[in-house]
């Protein structure tokens, strides 16, 4: 098949035809999606290409509204002694006045199906199998084009998939595909194109190219998403602020660092939304929920960390995390031997090792602010939850992103990746620090290694 495969997306009004097209084209702005009936009043098209070659053209059509009356009208079109087949009967109808008046909406649908190679008949699987749907299928069958029923909204509670399968089989439609446009299955597009290939043998090579391209795009998004998360984590791990010991100055510096980390996470969220072709308003860092579904928990709230299963540890580091999610490391020479020994006993020794012994003698009379390990864990978990949700989200979804369970123990309980530990000693790796040098070869190497450890 040298010309693009043309598919008419048809069905009753308000069953999710435009929603299906949004998800297949990954275009949240395609058409208009509404709960109001008859939202689509004319035919709109979209094209899918691979390497610059158009392979598939999809046409969104108005909803069928009065198939019962139309079928009755078609049956009365035959003159005495005539036995018209479906296409001939529809052609007579389309040339008549009723196709421009009473049944104008249905005529648009039928003309587009006649001009296409096949049709996708979209079904709201939550609806009962009514007579009007059987009449619609009989009218559409008159075009003489292959029809592939698409069961939409099968991820919703109370769907009637079994009833629809039985009804379609009784009408001779045994090939169908389940594809929820709001929460599509991971292999939904592949199954849809494979089902079409069974009906349209000549289109099999083009459909296989689409399948292969969709898979390649999926893998590319996964890799790009991992890198975005790794960039966030490396930026936060390498971030370092030196501050005077004055309590007021210190408090302001802590709050500034916290805000900088929040904003950096928000930039990561927006980059992931753009990567997956969703809107900026579909999610934000400030309202990413925890695993129990609560919203609005602050990134630096110790209860947030606890509920997500991130252990705070003990001693000085734990106290700092509980207060601000920020480590406060004090220059050892200003404390005095007894105080330094007490701090080490309280748990600060590991913190000192993380930052390098050279800082203990250098930062006399000042404190060093860095992002606590537990916050790094939380950032990693939240962003991986977001990617998981985006992978399962259809582009017809109208609600904000909702995060689900994440089966990920390494970031909760395991050791932090070596790349983050190394970043602690390289403040020049962080875009949150002045004079950052992000193109350093060693930073790029650690970034690649860290990306591989993102789920």
Buried (B, 14 or more C-beta within 10 A) or exposed (E): BEEBBBBBBBBBBBBBBBBBBBBBBBEBEBBEBEEEEEBBEEBBBBEBEBEEEEBBBBBBBBBBBBBBBBBEBBEEBEEEEEEBEBEBBBBBBBEBEBBEEBBEBBBBBBBBBBEBBBBBBBBBBBBEBEEBBBBBBBBBBBBEBBBBBBBBBBBEEEBBBEEBBEBBEEBEBEEBBBBBBBBBBEEBBBBBBBBBBEBBEEBBEBBBBBBEBBEEEEEEBBEBBBBBBBBBBBBBBBBBBBBEEEEEEBEEBBEEBBEBBBEBBBBBBBBBBEBBBBEEEBBBBBEBBBBEEEEEBEBBBBEBBBBBBBEBBEBBBBBBBBEBBBBBBBBBBBBEEEEBEEBBEBBBBEBBEBBEEEBBEBBEEBBBBBBBBBBBBBBBBBBBBBBBBBBBBBBBBEEEBEBEEBEBEEBBEEEBBEBBBBBBBBBBBBBBBEEBEBEBEEBEEBBEBBBEBBB
